[in-house]
Amino acid sequence: MASLKSLAGQTIWYGMSNIAARLLNYLLTPLLTYLLHTPRGQADYGDFSVLYAAISFANIIFTYGMETAYFRFAATQEDKRKLFETSFGSLIISTLLLSGIVLLFRQPLSELLGTAGHPEYITISVSIIAADTLAVIPFAKLRQVGRPRKYAFIRVLGITVNVALTVLFIAWSPGWVAQHPDSRYALWFAGYTKPALLLLANLAGSVATLLLLAQEWASFRFRFDAALWRRILAYSAPFIIIGLGGMVNETMDRIMLRQLLPTDAETAKRAVAIYSANYKLAIFITLFIQAFRLAAEPFFFNQSKERNAPQTYARVMKWFVITLCFAFLFTALFLDVWQYMVGAEYRVGLGVVPILLYANLALGIYYNLSVWYKIKDHLGWGMAITLMGTAITLIINFAFIPKWGMWACAWATAICYISMMVASYFAGQRYFPVPYAVGRLLGYIGIISLLFFIQEGIAWLNPSFLLRLSSGLALMFVFIISVWKLERAELGALLRRRA
């Protein structure tokens, strides 16, 4: 119980930082969708979304699983200093090499991404990737030693810089530049497109984050342990495949949507923009998943040495699923409210949000289940499960995007993550049995599904906003009461221990 409370406490801190950072970041979604509401603006937002999908892919290659490897070896390596310097030194060298290669081929890469004529997008993007990569091990160090408050402060401040500059560039600058067309700032501003300005704001946030982490890396010296590095790399290398496959599952739908829709290029870009904006409405589930991952990864490795580790993992899973179910309802029952996070022109895609919520629910459970192949070093299973999901994503999107557009993307995401969740559960029970309360977990998912469909039925009978808001609150209360009745004994024990 003490370990569970420790995990909960750290998750709260990581969650607070992640919620603050994501909410700041997600404020950009209504800002950008309201300001970029014209066909040209939607096309710019589509370019921006595709570039970020590409950045996500590149981040996997640049970091090549070093973060997870750091946690894996920190649990057994006595010389933490040697581990840090070897891991961080490896990323410095590889980042310089990979950045040089990307810059050398920036023109063909720009054409591949559909942004020909703007190779500066690639230059700024690779600078973002480099800064984010160099921050990985310092951030991992903070998580490993249990300093979530400092982690939270740096994360939030970095995002704040990004958001503030985005508001400056997109909301304030056009009006000011129109009034001062001969100023130096106006001349500089005129040299960049909106996607480039958005990338520059992100770059400033990434650089600020890296500088704020200086205390963690300033004492770094190139004392490279080749033998340790080979062991780390042998463990981390499969995460390139796992990470790339996972990123295909998460972001390839936007790239394929743009390429496979049987429309002109501008219309396809607008479809990507609409889908991307509505994808972000699954915010609350993704916030909880990310917060949990930040706290749980070092926790799981440290707990793996304990005799009662399987029981601890099962208890963590139960409360994690309950939290995700709450997040699901918090979004799905109140879509009438959350729809205002995107501009009116983007709300034609609201129907995909419940599907994506189920997809993210399955993804969160999969992340929790995947602990078995990380701590048992069965990374081949991780690759196989991820590649299975990748195949499902590519096949469904390729077959159905031309006819169903963004709906095909949403269903492909859901089917992919559900399949990965099921496969990981059965493989994990074979190699590392954990007594998950499967019946109760499925029961909670069944309850939220029933409550969601009741809400949809009420909306069909009477679309009144106030009625939907009231029924949403009532149905949320029903779920809370259900959890209390089913988990009252454990909750009471936890509260008594705190007292």
N, C-alpha and C positions, 0 to 999 in steps of 0.2 A: 504493500500500500504506500510506503514511503517513497519508493521509486516512482510509482505512478503519480504521486503528488508533485515530485520533483519535475517529472516530464510535463505535467499540467502547468506548473509555474513557469517553466521556460517557454512552453508553447504560448502562454498568455503574453509574455514579453515579446516573443518573436511575432505573435499574432498582432499585438498592438502596433509594433513597428511596421509590419507588413500591411495591416489595415490602413494605417496612416499614410504609408508610402503609396499603396495602391489607390486609395481614395484620392490622394493628390493627383496621382497619375490618371485615374479614371475621370477626374474633373476635365481632363483634356478631351475625353470623348464627346460630352455635350458641347464643349467649347468649339471643337473642330467641326463637329457635324452641323452645328448651327451656323458657323461662319463659312464653312465650305459646303454650302447647300446647293450651289449652282452645278450644272453638269460638269463644268471645268473644275470646280472645287472638288466634286466627288471623284473625278479622275485623279486629281492630285492626292486625295486621301487614299485612293486605290494604289497609287505608286508608293506612297508611304507605307501602306500595309504590306505590299510585296517586298519592299526593301527590309522591313522588320522580320518578315518570314525568312529571308535570306540571311540576315544577321543571326537569327536563332540557330540556323544550320551551322554557320561558321563558328559560333561559340562552342559547339560540341567538338569540332575538330581542334580548335585552338586550346581547349582545356583538357581534352582527351582523358577524362575520368579522374583527373588528379585530386579533385575535391573528395570524392568518395574514398579513393586510395589513401588520402591523408588520414581520414577517420579510421580506416581499417588498420593502418600501421601505428597510428597514435595509441590504439588500444593495447598494443604489445611492445612497441618500441620504447626503450627506456630513455634514449637520447633524443628528446623532442627537438632540441636545437638542430641536430644533424638532419632530422626528418624535415624540418621547416626549410633549411638552407638547400637541401637537395631538391625538394619539391618546387620551391619558389625559383631556384636557379634554373631548373628544367623548363619552367614556363617562360622565364625571361628569354632564354635562348630560342626556344621554339616560336615564341611570339614574334621575335625579330625576323626569323627566317620566313615564317608564314606570311607576315605582313608584307615583306618584300616581294614574295611570289604573287600575292593578290594585286599589289600595285603595278607589277610588271604586266599583268593581264587585265588591267582594269577596263580597257576599252571593250574587249570581247565579253567580259563579264557584264558590263553595262548593257550590251546588246542582248545577252541571254536573258536578263531580267526585264527586258522591255523598256529600258530607260536610256536607249541609245541617244547620244547627244548630251548626256549628262554624266560623264565619267567622274565628275567631282562627287557624285553620290557614293561611288565606291571608295574614294579616298577618305571621305568623312566616316563612312560606315566601318572601314577597317581600323580607323583610329578609335572608334567607339569599342570595337571588339577587343583591340589591344588593351585599352584601359580597363575594361571589364575583366579580361583574362588575368591581368596582373593583380586584380583585387581578390581573386578567388581564394588563394591560400591565406592571405591575411584575414579574410572573413572567416575561413574555416578554422583558423587558429583561435579566433574569438569564440566561435561556437564550441570548439573542443574544450577550452578552459572554462566554459560556462559564464560568459560575459554578455548576456543578451541585451543589457541596457546600453552598453557602448555600441553594440551591433545596431540596435534600434536607432540610436541617435544618428549614426553615420548614414544608415540607409535613408532615413527620412530627410536628412539635410541634402543628400545628393539628389533625391527626387524633387525636393523643393526648388533647387537650382534649375532643374530641367523644366518644371512647370512654370516657374517665374519667367524664364527666358522665352518659353513658348507663348505665354500670354503677351510678353513684350513684342515678339516678332509678328505674331498673327493677329492679335486683337488691337494693340495700341499703335504699332509702328506705321501701318498703312495710312492712317489719318494724319499722323505727325509728319510723315514724309511728304504727303500731298501738300501740306502747308509750308514745308521747308525743303523744296526740291533741290536747292543748291548746296545744302549742308553736306559735310563729309559723311555723316551717317546715312543720308539719303543716297549718296553715290555708292556707298558700300552695300546698302540694303538692296539697291536695284540690281546688283550683280548676282543675286541668289533667287532661286525659285522657292515656292512654299515648302516642298519636300526637303530641299537643302537646308532651309532655316530650321525646320523641325529636327533634322539630323544634328545640326550645330547645337541646338539647345540640349539634345540628349548627350552630345559629346562633352559639353561643359559640365553636365551633371555627373558623368562618368569620371572625368578628370578630378572634379571636386571630391568625389568619393575616394578615389585613390590617394589623394593628398591627405584627406582626413584619416586614412589608415596608416599614415607615415610612422606612427609609433610602433606599429607591428612589423614594418619592413625596413625601417631606416638603419637598423643595426645589421642588416643582412650582409654577409660576406660570402664570396664564392668559395666555399669549402664543400666541394661536391664529392659525395660518396658514391662511386660508380657501382659498387656491389649493391648498395641499398637502392640506387636508382633503377637497376635492372629488375630487382624484385618488385618495386613499385610499378614500373612500366608493365611487367608481366601481368600484374593484377588490373591495372587501369586500362590497358589497351582494349579489352572487350567492350568497355563503356563507350568507345567511339561508335561501334556498331549499335549498341543499345541506345545511345543518345541520338544518333542520326535516325534510327528507326523510330524512336519516340517523337523526334521533331517532325518526321514525315507525317506521322499520325496527327500531330498537333497543328501543323502549318501548311502541309502540302495541298490541303483542300483549297486554300485561297489561290495558290499558284495555278492549280489545275482548273479552278473555276474561271480564272481569267483566260486560260488558254483554250478551254474546251467548249465554252458557251458559243453557240452558233449565232453570234451577233458581231457587230463592229467593235473595234478596240475600245472606244470610249464607253459604250454601253457595258462591256465586260468589266471595265475598271469600276464603273458605278456599282455593279453587282457585287464585286469584291468589297467595296467600301461599305455597302449595306450589310453584307454578311459579317464583316469584321466588326462593325459597330455593335450589332446584336450579339455576336459571340461574347463580347465583353460584359453583357448583362448577366452572365453567369458568375459575376464578380464574387459573390459571397461564398460560393463553394470553392472557387479557386483561391480565395484568401485563406480559408481554413486549411485547405490542402497544403498550400505553401508554408503557412505557419507551422503546421504539424511536421512537414519534412525538415524544416530548419532545426527543430528541436529533436526530432526522433532519430535522425541518422546517427549522430554521435551516441545518443542514448541506446539505440539497439546494439551497436558494436560493443559498448561498455557492458551492457546487460548480458551479452551472449556468454560470458564466463560464469554466470550464476546458474545454480541448479534449477531454480524455478523460472528460468527465462521463458519457456513456452507458455506458462500460466500468465506471466506478466504481459507477453505479447497478445494473448487472447483478450485480456482485460482492456488493454490499450485499444485493440480493434473495436471492441463493443462501444466504448465511449466515443471513439472516433466516428463510427458510423452514426451514432445518435447525433453527434454534432453536425455531420454532413446532412442528415435528414432535416435537422432544424434549418440549416442554411438553404436547403432545397425549398422548403416551404416558405421561408422568408422571402425568397425570390419569386417562386411560382405563384403564390397566392396573391401577390401584390404587384403583378406586372402592370396593372393600370397606373401605378405610381412610378415604377422603374422605367417605363417607356419614355418618360420625359428626360432621361439621361441621354437620349439621342434626339437629333433633330427630326422634325415631322417627316421630311423626305426619306428618312431611313427606317421609319416604323413599319414599312411594308414587310420587313423581315422578322417581325416579332414572333411569328409562329414557330421559328426554329429554336427559340429560347428554351422551352420545356424539354425538347429533345436533347439539347446540349447540356442541360442540367442533369438529366439522367446519365449522359455520357461522362460528365465530370464526377458524378457520384461513383460510377464504376471505376474511373481512373484513380480516385482517391483510395478506394478499397484495394486496387491493384498495387499502388505504392506501398500500402501497409503490408500486403502479402509478400511483396518482393524482397523483404528482409531476409528470407531464408537463403536465397541464392547468393546474396552478398556476404553473409556471415559464414556460409559453408563453402565459399569460393566455387560455387557451381555456376560460373558466369556464362557458360555455354547455354544453360537453360534460359538465362536472361536474354541472351541474343536470339535464341530460337523463338521465344514467346514474342519478343519485340518484332522480329521479322515476320512472324505470322500476322501480327496486327498491321504491319506495313503492307503486306500483300492484300489484306482485306480492304484497307484504305484505298490503295491504288486501283484495285479491281472495281470496287463499287463506284468510286468517283469517275473512273474512265468510262464505265458502262452507262451511268445514269445522269451525269452532269448535263450532257447535251439536251436531255429531255426535262429534267427536274431542277436543274440549277442548284441554288443554295440548299434546297431540301435534300438533295442527294448528299451534299457535303455533311449536313447535320446527321443524317441517318448513318452514313459511313463512319463518322466519328463515334456514334453510340455503339454500333455493332462491333467496331474495332475494340473499344475499351472493355465492353462486356465480355468479349471472347478472350481477351488477355487476362481479365480478372479470373474467369473460370479456369483457364489453363494454368495460371500461376497457383491457384488454390490446390488443384489436384496434384500437380507436380510437387508442390511444397509439402503436402501431407505425406508424400512418399519418402522424401529425403529428410524432412525436418518437421515431424508432426506437431501441430499446435492445436490445443483443444478449443477452437473457435466455437462460439455459440451460434452455429449456422442458422438453426431454426429461429432464434430470437432476432438475429440480424435480418433475415428475410421477412420476418414479421414486421419489423420497423419499416422496411422498404415498402411492404404491402400497405401499411397504414398511411404513409405519406402519399402513395399512389391513389388510394381511395379518397383521401381528403382533397387531393388535387382535382380528381374527376368530379367530386361533389361541387367544388368551386366552379369548374367549367360548366356543369349543368345549371347552376344558379345563374351564371352569366348568360347562358342560352335562353333561359326563361325570362330573365329581366336584366338587361345590360346596365342598370343604374350603377354609377360609380360608387355612391355611398353604400348601396347594398353589397357590392363586391368587397368594399373595404371592410364593412362590418362582418360579413361572412368570413373573410380572410382572417380577421382577428379571432373570431369564434373558433374556426377550425385550427388555428395555431394553438389556441388554449386547449383544445381537445388533445392535440399531440403532446403538449407539456404534461397534462394530467395523465396520459397513457404512460409516458416515461416514468413519472413519479410512482405510479402504482406498480409498474413492473420492476423498477430498480430501487424501491424505497429502502430495502434492507441495506444495500451497499451504499447508497447515498447517506443513510443515517450513520453507518459506521465511519464513513469518511468525515462527516461533520463532527462526530464525537471525537475523532482523533485530532482534528484541528482545535477543538475546544480544549 
